[in-house]
Amino acid sequence: MRILITGGRGQLGRGLQQALSAETVLALGHHELDVTDAAAVRRAVGRFRPQVVIHAAAYTDTAGCEADPELAMRVNGEGTRQVALACRESDVAMLYVSTNEVFDGQKGKAYLESDEPEPVNAYGRSKLAGERYVQSILDRFYIVRTAWLYAAGGNNFPSKVLRATADGG
């Protein structure tokens, strides 16, 4: 299977490459593919001709998203829209990696896909915008909502705790 991964240099992208090593994978980081650049996204999808695009590129710094919600919306909303449009144009399925942050966290038990999203921060709002673009543009798509991802050497919660501890925090 031919798989294109956006966000290919991030923690999830690297993990996906390892897990999919038996497949033909093109993993592009943000220096290789600006997902907000419509022409670049169409070109990448059109040239590689994948069977599926795993859209893992995202602006995930929640504090940064709060400080610059326009950037969050541009990357996570509009960038996702561009990927979805390129997938539609090339008749390619898309897997969009979203977040539990589309919910307010007040339910008290596990959320279902049928639960109404209610994001309380800029990151969640921008990822929900991405979900809505995918749903409105594509017929063949998957949306995966995940929380913190963990990997050795990643920018994740355990790593942040260890850094804070080492810094005396």
Beta strands, then each sheet from edge to edge (+ up, - down):
strand 1: 2-6
strand 2: 24-28
strand 3: 52-55
strand 4: 93-99
strand 5: 141-146
sheet 1: 2+ 1+ 3+ 4+ 5+
end
